[in-house]
Each structure stands twice: as structure tokens, then as C-alpha cells.
Amino acid sequence: MHSITRTRFEEFFGADSDSGDDFASDDLSLDGLDEELNGGENEYEVAYILATGIKQKEYIRGVENSLRQNEQNFIKDYIGENDNFLLLHAKIEDCDLVFTEIASILSSFEAQIGLLSSEITNLREESTAMGMKLRNRKLLEAKLAKFIEDIIASPRMVDTIIDGEVNEEYLKNLEVLSKKLKFVEVDLMINSSMALKEVKPELERLKQKAVEKVLRTHFSVYIKALERLQLQIATSSDFCNFDTRSNYFSLKTNEQLKSRSSIFSLGDRLDILKKIDQPTLIPDISEANSLKYPYEALFRSLYKLMMDTASSEYLFVEAFFEDGPLFYEVFSGSFSIINEHLDHVLPNCYDAICLMLMICITRNHQVKLCNRRIPCLESYFDKIFIRLWPHFKTVLDMHLQSLRNFDVKTIWENDIHPHYIIRCYAELIASLMQLNCEYGDNQLGINLERLQLALDGLLVRLAIKFRRLKLQNLFLLNNYDMIIGILKEELLRDHFGDLINFVRSYVSEDLISYKTHPILSNVETVVKDFAVKWKTALEVMHKEVITSCSNLLCGMEILKAAMAQLLNYYNRLSECVKLIPGSSSLNKNLVSISSISYEIRKYSRTL
């Protein structure tokens, strides 16, 4: 194969080739030629040359001639199309200009689109931010509107609370005000707001007005309800006219006086001081049970309500506002209403016992507030004293004038037994003496002494109406004995009231039977109570007599009579306890009669 290929190669290029020496057989290596030729079998020209055996030069000349001819033809065609080329060139240049302008426009448009895209992006961002701000502002507006609604008091609400009537609308406005006041105290941030700092004082003033109005209404309604429960005891007609042209006692019978004995006798009315701390009266319940009370009971209830209400309001105002004086502004309306009530009641009160009980009640309330360290009513109670004492003195003067102005001709009876007028005034003096022991006022003691002297004067004027000296002395003896009996009974009742009530209710005078059969538990209470307090009570009774009686000898006679009566009461109790089945368990609590007698003799030796 190698040799055949080489032969054809030589034939193709020929021996007379111009490159004769260039292809020396010794220098030219034909190794690998077969592979290259075989690799070119697929090339058309190479295959054609190898097949036809055309020589190189001839083939080259043919190609060159063909190229020259083509070139000439192309030049002719080009020259023939020169105008078209010029026109095309012009058109291309025109297109170039148009494309340049379009490129410029597109570049400008692209730049504008870029700016527009940036602006759109900015607008989108701004729109998002504005949307968020709008949502936040709406949320803030809603919260701000709620905040304003919660702290602002509408003009109608202000007018209703300050000037409106207390009705359903008024109560609704109070509820709204209460919610506003609670709202402003919830959050410290709310309290720090400037708006609230401006509004809060107005809300507090509105609250103050509301509290004033509520308290005025509360006390006004309560006072009106209490007035329906009053039991009228004494009137101005219970005194004789000071010009002596007519008098009370000459117009009243003994039976009529008995029905009005509470004007002069303390009796159970003293219990009001023992029950002074009980809850206030509830008018609806009292009315439902048709209950009536002497005015001192209503006075105690009203002033206890005022004391308790004032105490709580004072403590609240002082703790919440740290402003004690603000209490007097809040409570001024209540003071006015209560004072108006007292202005109406006091001039028409002619019951000396009631007035003295009112003084004792006021003093008791004053001491309680002092012990509580609440000074808010100290000056107010002082003003009440200033009003009560002069009127009490006026009523005592009316009694004194009555005693002095009696026309003995109209009231004298040809009877040596105790006179009913003397009994009435003896009971009055005993009652006031007992209350003065509670209060301890020296001025009252002086007035009672004047009353006693006037009673002695009336008693003497009645006695001398008897023609016989013996009858005069018997009349005086019986009346003085009655006076001592009243005084000793009043003295005992204050300390041994339970014993006296039990003996009078159950035990007969003969000491061997019962009026009604007692319950063992009731007896046990009386016996144990006496065993605990009897010695102390005797000592207190002794001090009371020394304090109350200007005539010490007379006072001691009353004390001895009282102690003797006490011994009699306890002896009746002791004897009758023995008759009660199952009462042996009480023996250890019974005080021996000898022990009581020994203690009584001790006080007798000090006379």
C-alpha cells in the first residue's frame, strides 16, 4: 500500500516538478502518508485529485484562472451595483441616525423607567409606611377616644350630680363617676399624663360634691324616718305658767300624772347608755312593728350613724388625699342637715331627762372618737354641748319656777300621805342625780341643789296648810320617807337592776313562794352577776352619794337605806333560790347575808 501510494504521489507531482531538489528521497520522509491519505478519502477534492491524477500545476492554474474570472465578474457586478451600494450606504447611514436617535430615546426611556421604578419603589415603601401609620393612628385614636371618654365628665353628668335630684339618672351618673375615679387610679402611666393632671382635680371636686349630696340625702332621709318613730314625752304644757295664773298640776289628776311618769322618772330610759354601742335603728323594721322611742333613743341612733360615717370618711380622705381638712368640706352638708334637725327639735324639747341623756350620749361618743384617735368631730361635739347645756339649764329653770310658783291652795289635799307632786319632783331629782353620776358635772349639782331647796319650800308650804302640828309633821315625815325611798331605789337600780327586776317579777314578799315560776338559767345569771360585782358596786354607790349630795348626812341616810334595801332584795333571792329544783349548783355562787351585812357596816362606820 505504501509503495502504491508513493508511486501515485510521484505521478501526481511529477519528476519535473520545480521543487525537484526540495523533495530529495533521502531527506523526505513519507512515513505516515498512507494514513493521512486514507484519512482524506472522504474529502471530495483530494479524492478527485487522487482519482484523476491531475497534476498539481495544471490544477493550480485552473483554480487561479477560475479565481481571476470570478474576480473580474465580481468587480463588474460590483461596479454595476455601485449606485445601489451608494443608495444602500445612504439608507444605512439614515438608519444609523434613526437607530442612534432610537437608542438615545430608548436610553432616555430606560433612564426614566429606572427613575420611575425607583419612584414606584419609594411610593410603595411610603405607602406601606403610611398604611402602618394610619393603622397606628386609628388604634391610637380609638385608645385616646376611650381614654378621653374615661376621664372626661360630660356637662350633663356634672349638672346632674351637682344640681339634679337624687333619682335613677342621678344614681347612674354616680356609677359613671365611680368608674372614672377607679380608672384613673389603675395605671401609673395614666396618672402621669398631662391631661389627667388637669382633669383629676375636677373629678375629685365632683366626687366631693357627690359625696356631700349623698350624705345630705342619706341623713335627710334617715332623719325624716326617725321623726316618725318619736314618742312624745314632755311638752311646754307640762310646766305651770310663770305668771302663776294657771299651772300644769292643777289641771292634771293623779291618774293623768301616773300615765306621764316618764317625764320625771328615769326608769328603763337609763338603758340607752348601756346599749349605746348597739347598731342604729332601722326605721322600716320599727315602723313595721309599730315601735315608738323617746327622743334620746333617736338621738343616739342618729349621732352614732353620724359618728361612724364621719369616722370612715375622715380616714378615707386622710389616707387617700392626705388632706384631713378636706373632710370638713365633704361633710359640711351633713353637718348642716343634722344641725337643722337639732334646731327644730331642741326648742321644743322640755324633757330634762331626755336632755341630760343626750348630753351623756354626746360625751360618750366624744370619748369613743378620742380613743380611736379620730379628731374629726371634736369641735362639732363641743358645739353640741354648747347648745344642749343652756337649753337643759332653761328646762331646769322652768321646773324650778314651777315649784316656786305653785299656788298651794289649788294643789293641797287634806291627806298626810305623800303628795303626788312631791313624788314627781323627787323622781326627777333622783333621775338627774343618777345621770350626773354618769357625767360628773359640778354645775348640774348646784342646779339640783336649787331644785331640792325649791321642793323643800313647796313641801313646807303644803304642810302648813294642816292646822294641827302633828299632821304637819306626819305629812313631812311621809313625804321625806317617800323621797328617800325614791332616791335609794334609783341608786340601787343603776347597779343592781337585774336583781331588783328578778325579785319583783318572781319572788313574793313572804319569801316562801313565787309569783311566777322562774327558769333556773335566769336565776343563775342573776346570782353569778351579783357575786362578781357587788363589792365594787357598793363602793361606787358610796362615791356617787358623796359626789351628788351637798348635804352629806342626808346623802348617807340615803346610802344606808339603799344598802338596807339591797340586803332585803338579796335575802329574798337567796331564800327563794333554795326552793328551785336543781339549784344546789348555785350555792357556791351565793354570797352570804353576813358578808353583805359586814360590808354595809364598814360604810356605816365611815359616816
KOLVO-926674 format. One record per residue (C-alpha): x, y, z. Coordinates in steps of 0.1 Angstrom, whole numbers, padded with zeros to 4 digits, always signed. Each point is the difference from the previous one (the first is absolute). Example, Ala and Ser with C-alpha at 12.3 -4.5 7.8 and 13.67 -1.06 7.14 Angstrom:
! residues 2
+0123-0045+0078+0014+0034-0007
END
This chain:
! residues 607
+0000+0000+0000+0028+0023+0009+0017-0006-0033-0031+0005-0020-0007+0033+0017+0034+0012-0005-0001-0008-0037-0032+0020-0004+0015+0028+0019+0029+0002-0023-0022-0002-0030-0022+0028+0014+0028+0024+0007+0023-0013-0029+0037-0003-0004+0003+0034-0016-0014+0017+0030+0016+0034+0008+0006-0013+0034+0021-0028-0014+0029+0003+0025-0023+0010+0028-0015-0034+0001+0031-0021+0001-0007-0035+0008+0026-0001+0026-0013+0030+0019-0038-0004-0005-0017-0025+0022-0033-0013-0012-0007-0019+0032-0036+0003+0010-0010+0013-0034-0023-0030-0006-0019+0007+0032-0004+0037-0009-0012-0008-0035-0023-0027+0012-0013+0026+0024-0008+0024-0028-0019-0026-0021-0032+0017+0010+0012+0035-0012-0014+0006-0035+0029+0019-0015+0026-0023+0014-0019-0030-0012-0004+0016-0035+0036+0008-0003+0011-0034+0010-0026-0016-0024+0007+0021-0031+0036+0004+0006+0000+0037-0010+0033+0016+0005+0005+0026+0025+0010+0030-0022-0028-0006-0024-0024-0001+0027+0014+0031+0017-0002+0019-0033-0036-0011-0005-0008+0012+0035+0018+0033-0005-0017+0006-0033-0033-0008+0015+0007+0024+0028+0011+0028-0024-0031-0005-0020-0022+0001+0030+0018+0031+0013-0005+0018-0033-0037-0010+0000-0004+0011+0036+0017+0034-0008-0023+0005-0029-0030-0009+0021+0013+0023+0027+0005+0029-0024-0034-0007-0014-0016+0002+0035+0020+0030+0011-0030+0023+0000-0019-0025+0019+0028-0003+0025+0001+0038+0004-0038+0001+0005+0003-0029+0024+0028+0018+0018-0021+0031+0003-0029-0020+0012+0023-0017+0025+0012+0033+0012-0036+0013+0003-0009-0032+0018+0031+0006+0021-0012+0035+0010-0035-0014+0006+0014-0028+0021+0022+0025+0018-0030+0021+0008-0020-0030+0010+0029-0012+0021+0002+0034+0016-0038+0000+0006+0002-0035+0013+0029+0009+0022-0020+0030+0013-0031-0021+0003+0020-0026+0018+0014+0026+0024-0036+0014+0005-0012-0036+0006+0028-0004+0025-0010+0032+0017-0037-0010-0002+0008-0034+0015+0020+0017+0028-0029+0024+0006-0025-0029-0001+0022-0018+0025+0001+0031+0022-0037+0005-0004-0006-0036+0010+0022+0004+0030-0017+0033+0009-0034-0016-0005+0009-0029+0023+0013+0025+0026-0030+0022-0004-0023-0031+0003+0018-0010+0032-0002+0036+0014-0037+0001-0009-0007-0032+0018+0021+0012+0030-0019+0033+0000-0033-0017-0002+0010-0022+0029+0013+0030+0019-0031+0019-0009-0022-0028+0014+0021-0002+0031+0001+0037+0004-0037+0003-0005-0006-0027+0026+0025+0018+0024-0018+0033-0005-0034-0017+0005+0013-0016+0032+0014+0032+0016-0023+0028-0013-0032+0008+0018-0027+0011-0024-0018+0033+0008-0033-0019+0005+0016-0023+0025+0015+0030+0019-0034+0018+0001-0018-0032+0011+0024-0007+0028+0002+0036+0013-0035+0013-0006-0021-0030-0009-0025-0019+0021+0010-0034+0015-0017-0023-0024+0008-0029-0023+0019+0023-0024+0020+0014+0030+0010-0034+0011+0011-0010-0035+0022+0031-0001+0015-0009+0033+0009-0034-0014+0016+0016-0030+0020+0024+0023+0010-0029+0022+0014-0019-0031+0019+0031-0011+0016+0004+0034+0009-0037+0001+0015+0002-0035+0023+0029+0008+0015-0020+0029+0008-0032-0019+0031+0009-0021+0029+0021+0011+0006+0011-0036-0035+0013-0001+0005+0020+0031+0031+0016-0015-0019+0014-0030-0003+0037-0003-0037-0003-0010-0008-0019+0032+0019+0024+0021-0024+0027-0012-0031-0021+0002+0006-0019+0032-0005+0029+0024-0034+0007-0017-0010-0036+0004+0010+0000+0037-0020+0032+0005-0029-0016-0018+0004-0030+0023+0000+0023+0030-0032+0016-0011-0016-0034-0007+0011-0013+0035-0014+0031+0016-0033-0004-0019-0002-0037+0008+0008+0006+0037-0026+0029+0001-0026-0023-0016+0010-0029+0021-0003+0019+0033-0031+0019-0012-0019-0032-0008+0011-0016+0032-0010+0029+0022-0034+0002-0016-0005-0037+0006+0011+0004+0036-0024+0028+0006-0029-0024-0007+0013-0022+0029+0001+0027+0027-0020-0005+0032-0010+0034+0013+0006+0001+0038+0000+0036+0011-0013+0032-0014-0001+0036+0011-0034-0006+0016+0017-0022+0026+0012+0031+0018-0021+0025+0019-0002+0035-0015+0026+0022+0014-0026+0027+0007-0017-0024+0025-0034+0007-0016-0002-0037-0009+0021-0031+0006+0005-0035-0014-0006-0019+0032-0033+0017+0009-0013-0012-0034+0012-0036+0002-0013-0028+0022+0021-0025+0018-0009-0026-0025+0010+0022-0029+0033+0006+0017+0006-0037+0004-0005-0005-0037+0027+0027-0006+0024-0012+0027+0029-0003-0025+0002+0038+0000+0015-0002+0035+0012-0036+0005+0031-0014-0017-0010-0037+0002+0010-0020-0030+0011+0030-0019+0034-0004+0016+0005-0031-0022+0007+0023-0029+0035+0006+0014+0006-0037+0005-0011-0007-0036+0018+0030-0015+0022-0021-0022-0029-0020-0015-0007+0003-0038-0020+0030-0011-0038-0003-0002-0015-0013-0033-0031+0022-0005-0017-0025-0023+0002-0028+0025-0011+0022+0029-0030+0013-0020-0010-0035-0010-0001-0009+0037-0017+0033+0010+0028+0009+0023+0005+0035+0014+0030+0013+0019+0008+0030+0023+0020+0026-0018+0033-0010+0017-0001-0034-0018-0004+0018-0033+0028+0024+0009+0023-0029+0008-0008-0018-0032+0005+0032-0022+0032+0010+0017+0014-0035-0001-0006-0001-0037+0016+0034-0004+0030-0010+0022+0006-0033-0020-0005+0017-0034+0022+0029+0009+0027-0023+0013+0002-0021-0032-0002+0031-0022+0027+0018+0020+0024-0030-0001-0006-0004-0037+0006+0037-0008+0031+0001+0021+0014-0032-0015-0009+0006-0036+0005+0038-0003+0023+0005+0030-0022+0030+0007-0019-0002+0033-0017+0034-0003-0016-0012-0033-0023-0021+0023-0018+0031+0013-0008+0011-0036-0013-0034-0008-0021-0003+0032-0011+0036+0002-0034-0008-0016-0007-0029+0025+0009+0023+0029-0025+0026-0014-0028-0025-0003+0006-0015+0035+0003+0035+0015-0033+0010-0017-0016-0030+0015+0013+0009+0035-0011+0036-0005-0035-0013-0006+0000-0025+0029+0019+0018+0028-0023+0030+0005-0030-0024+0003+0017-0024+0025-0012+0005+0036+0011-0034+0012+0029+0006+0025+0008-0037+0002+0002-0002-0038+0023+0030-0002+0023-0014+0027+0001-0033-0018+0009+0018-0033+0029+0017+0018+0012-0034+0014-0003-0016-0035+0019+0028-0016+0027-0002+0026+0002-0038-0005+0004+0004-0038+0026+0027+0005+0021-0023+0023-0003-0029-0025+0013+0021-0028+0028+0013+0022+0010-0036+0008-0001-0008-0037+0023+0030-0006-0024+0015-0025-0003+0037+0007-0024+0009-0028-0030+0006+0023+0016+0014+0031-0009+0036-0008-0034-0010-0013-0009-0018+0033+0012+0030+0019-0025+0021-0019-0027-0026+0008+0008+0004+0037-0002+0037-0003-0035-0004-0014-0012-0027+0024+0011+0013+0033-0016+0034-0002-0033-0015-0011+0002-0026+0028+0006+0028+0025-0030+0018-0015-0022-0030+0006+0013-0004+0035-0008+0036+0007-0035-0006-0013-0004-0029+0025+0015+0022+0027-0024+0028-0009-0029-0024+0000+0008-0012+0036+0003+0036+0012-0032+0012-0017-0024-0027+0010-0031+0014+0017-0002-0025+0029-0037+0007+0004-0007-0016-0034+0021-0031+0006-0004-0006+0038-0019-0031+0011-0010-0007+0036+0021-0032-0001+0032-0007+0020+0012-0026-0026+0028+0009-0024-0012+0027-0025+0001-0010-0037+0018+0032-0010+0027-0006+0026+0004-0036-0013+0004+0012-0036+0027+0025+0008+0017-0024+0024+0002-0024-0029+0013+0027-0023+0027+0010+0024+0010-0036+0006+0002-0007-0037+0022+0031-0007+0022-0009+0030+0005-0034-0015+0008+0014-0034+0023+0025+0015+0020-0028+0016+0005-0012-0036+0010+0034-0012+0015+0016+0031-0008+0036-0005+0003+0024+0030-0022+0026-0016-0028-0026-0002+0005-0008+0036-0006+0037+0009-0032+0001-0021-0013-0032+0017+0006+0015+0034-0021+0031-0011-0027-0024-0012+0001-0019+0034-0003+0032+0019-0030+0011-0021-0016-0035+0006+0006+0004+0038-0016+0034-0002-0031-0014-0018-0001-0028+0025+0000+0024+0030-0026+0022-0016-0022-0030-0005+0006-0012+0036-0010+0032+0016-0034-0003-0016-0008-0027+0027-0013+0017+0032+0015-0025+0024+0037-0002+0005-0001-0038+0003-0016-0003-0035+0026+0024-0013+0028-0021+0013-0016-0032-0012-0004+0015-0035+0036+0010+0000+0012-0033+0013-0020-0020-0025+0013+0022-0029+0036-0001+0011-0002-0038+0004-0014-0002-0035+0028+0022-0013+0027-0021+0017-0017-0032-0014+0000+0014-0035+0037+0011+0003+0011-0033+0014-0019-0019-0026+0015+0020-0028+0034-0004+0016-0004-0038+0001-0015-0004-0034+0030+0013-0018+0022-0027+0015-0023-0028+0008-0028+0004-0025+0000-0037-0010-0004-0011+0036-0028+0025+0007-0019-0010-0031+0003-0037+0007-0011+0002+0036-0029+0023-0008-0011-0022-0029+0003-0034+0016+0004+0001+0038-0028+0007+0024+0003+0021+0032-0004-0030+0023+0032-0016-0013-0017-0034-0003-0015+0000-0035+0003+0013-0035-0022+0024-0019+0008-0020-0031+0024-0029-0002+0035+0011-0012+0023-0018-0024+0032-0013+0016+0022+0016-0027-0015+0034+0008+0006-0004+0037+0036-0012-0007+0007+0032-0020-0012+0023+0028+0019-0019+0028+0033-0002-0019-0002+0036-0011-0006+0012+0036+0029-0021+0013+0024+0016-0024-0009+0037+0004-0017+0006+0034+0030+0013+0019+0011+0023-0028-0035+0013-0004-0003+0009+0037+0032+0020-0002-0013+0018-0031-0033+0008+0017+0019+0015+0029+0020+0022-0023-0031+0011-0019-0018+0011+0032+0031+0020+0011+0002+0017-0035-0037+0006-0005-0013+0011+0034+0010+0034+0014-0015-0010+0033+0023-0029+0010-0021-0012+0029-0031-0002-0021+0019-0018-0027+0013-0026+0024-0035-0006+0012-0010-0007-0036+0030-0023-0004-0008-0019+0032-0036-0004-0011+0011-0012-0034+0024-0026+0014-0027-0012+0024-0024-0004-0029+0027-0018-0019+0004-0024+0029-0037-0006+0000-0001-0007-0038+0029-0024+0002-0014-0018+0030-0032-0006-0019+0020-0013-0029+0021-0023+0021-0030-0016+0018-0019-0006-0032+0030-0015-0018-0001-0028+0026-0035-0009-0012+0010-0004-0036+0006-0037-0010+0036-0006-0011+0012+0033+0014+0026-0016+0023+0026+0007-0026-0004+0037+0007+0009-0002+0036+0037+0007-0007-0010+0033-0017-0024+0012+0027+0014+0028+0022-0008-0005+0037-0023+0026+0016+0026+0005+0027+0027+0009-0025-0023+0027-0015-0009+0013+0035+0036+0002+0009+0008+0020-0031-0029+0024+0006+0011+0006+0036+0034+0009-0013-0015+0029-0019-0022+0009+0030+0031+0005+0021+0013+0025-0025-0030+0023+0004
END
